[in-house]
């Protein structure tokens, strides 16, 4: 199961820039993680300034 971006997302884009497989893209009002591409490495969660990304 892939990481998820919760409602606290401030749409800063930091997570997208740190994802090694480009699984994160800008969605409606916040960024989204494509579960089919996510490799569960945790790079995005470790770099989110507001802690909006949660582990599977």
C-alpha positions, 0 to 999 in steps of 0.5 A: 500500500502506498503512502498517502497525502492527508488534508494538511498538505499546503501544496508546496511541492517539496514531496514531488521534488524528492520522489525518486519514481515521480509518483507525486503530482499536483491534484485538486488543492493538494498533491497526490501520490499515484499508488501504482507508481509509489515504491514506499521508500518514504522520501516524501514523508521525510521531507514534508514540512507539515507532516501531511504524508502518512505511511501505509 
